[in-house]
Amino acid sequence: MKNQQPAAAQRRNAARIKRQKQRRRRKMIRRLLTVLLIVAAISGIAALGFIAKDLIFKEPVQAYNISKEFTGSQVSASEGKAKLFASDLCVVTEDILLDQVSLEENQTGLLFDISDKKVIYSKGAYTRVYPASITKIMTALLAFKYGNMDDVVTITEENVTLEEGSQVIGFLAGDKVTMDELVHGLLVYSGNDAASAIATHIGLTTEKFVEMMNSYAKELGCTGTHFTNPHGLQDENHYTTPYDIYLMLKEALQYPEFTEITQLGSYTISYERSWGEEVSTSLLATDHYLTGEANAPKGITILGGKTGTTSDAGNCLALLSQNAYGEPYVSIVMGASTKELLYQQMSALLENANNE
């Protein structure tokens, strides 16, 4: 019996030690599993975060601005990265000049093949310029996006109180004009009173409408644009870039009404005076290609666009066109010293659309 007791005690002790080892092993396994679960949870949250960010906060493709990320020798590495940022846009990484196109030193311009995303010509694409009435492209975009063309707009005193010499249709306070007629007056004749009336009708105030203009510009990827008014009258804080104008024109292609209106060489606008008289006024387009005062190169069809002229901006023209093969192009010339020079330079640009 004396020999059996120590043996039994040894067995119990061995069993106890085995249980302790098993408990420690289970604890270690639980701790390891806990750590793994925490890591998995964190990874899952991060993945969900990225997915949520992509779905909820996804923004339109923005223009890739070379000046923000690359300088000097780094420019040569930019094209591949640019494609990731702007796969559906023409991407400008440097000036591309043509012998037959001569812009003056302070002028800017571009010619893009928007089907093949090809930059054919570029001079100062990201240079800050005054847009003058090219501003009205954005005003028209907001009218199409938020306006009802059948709405009847009552002209206010604010709409007709503009700087002396301003291009106006001739509305008087109290006149009643449909939104459709206002947009025609805006794009065909470049009426500043039409621009002001559209702004106060859609934005309720000019200030609110200008906020909408700047917000929409950001949505389109316009990184070098800031508006202070809906018509383009001179203001040092009212500016854009040729590349941003391209982005606005590209967006305008989403609205068939834009090119339908901007192809018109003239338009008769009809509206009602405050005292009930029906008025019709003939308006001549400001685009000389449309009025026959300038001739586009053979095979080029002008689809629309916008002119702009002030003493500070010079003579400007932004066009949507197509070549003899029906391929669409954007061409922009900013800051010409005369209208004659403007159309000579634009025609020289458009000649290259047929050479592609």
URKA-V761172 format. One record per residue. N is the residue number from 1. BURIAL is # if it has 16 or more other C-alpha atoms within 10 Angstrom, else .. Layout:
# URKA-V761172
N	BURIAL
N	BURIAL
This chain:
# URKA-V761172
1	.
2	.
3	.
4	.
5	.
6	.
7	.
8	.
9	.
10	.
11	.
12	.
13	.
14	.
15	.
16	.
17	.
18	.
19	.
20	.
21	.
22	.
23	.
24	.
25	.
26	.
27	.
28	.
29	.
30	.
31	.
32	.
33	.
34	.
35	.
36	.
37	.
38	.
39	.
40	.
41	.
42	.
43	.
44	.
45	.
46	.
47	.
48	.
49	.
50	.
51	.
52	.
53	.
54	.
55	.
56	.
57	.
58	.
59	.
60	.
61	.
62	#
63	#
64	#
65	#
66	#
67	.
68	.
69	.
70	.
71	.
72	.
73	.
74	.
75	.
76	.
77	.
78	#
79	.
80	.
81	.
82	#
83	.
84	.
85	.
86	#
87	.
88	.
89	#
90	#
91	#
92	#
93	#
94	#
95	.
96	.
97	.
98	.
99	.
100	.
101	#
102	.
103	#
104	.
105	.
106	.
107	#
108	#
109	#
110	#
111	#
112	#
113	#
114	#
115	.
116	.
117	.
118	.
119	#
120	#
121	#
122	#
123	#
124	#
125	#
126	#
127	#
128	#
129	#
130	#
131	#
132	#
133	#
134	#
135	#
136	#
137	#
138	#
139	#
140	#
141	#
142	#
143	#
144	#
145	.
146	.
147	#
148	.
149	.
150	.
151	.
152	#
153	#
154	#
155	#
156	#
157	.
158	.
159	#
160	#
161	.
162	.
163	.
164	.
165	.
166	.
167	#
168	#
169	#
170	.
171	#
172	#
173	#
174	.
175	#
176	#
177	#
178	#
179	#
180	#
181	#
182	#
183	#
184	#
185	#
186	#
187	#
188	#
189	#
190	#
191	#
192	#
193	#
194	#
195	#
196	#
197	#
198	#
199	#
200	#
201	#
202	#
203	#
204	.
205	.
206	#
207	.
208	.
209	#
210	#
211	#
212	#
213	#
214	#
215	.
216	#
217	#
218	#
219	.
220	#
221	#
222	#
223	#
224	#
225	#
226	#
227	#
228	#
229	#
230	#
231	#
232	#
233	#
234	#
235	.
236	.
237	.
238	#
239	#
240	#
241	#
242	#
243	#
244	#
245	#
246	#
247	#
248	#
249	#
250	#
251	.
252	#
253	.
254	.
255	.
256	.
257	.
258	#
259	#
260	.
261	#
262	#
263	#
264	#
265	#
266	#
267	#
268	.
269	#
270	#
271	#
272	#
273	#
274	.
275	.
276	.
277	.
278	.
279	.
280	.
281	.
282	.
283	#
284	#
285	#
286	#
287	#
288	#
289	#
290	#
291	.
292	.
293	.
294	.
295	.
296	#
297	#
298	.
299	.
300	#
301	#
302	#
303	#
304	#
305	#
306	#
307	#
308	#
309	#
310	#
311	.
312	.
313	#
314	#
315	#
316	#
317	#
318	#
319	#
320	#
321	#
322	#
323	#
324	.
325	.
326	.
327	#
328	#
329	#
330	#
331	#
332	#
333	#
334	#
335	#
336	#
337	.
338	.
339	#
340	.
341	.
342	#
343	#
344	#
345	#
346	#
347	#
348	#
349	#
350	#
351	#
352	#
353	#
354	#
355	.
356	.
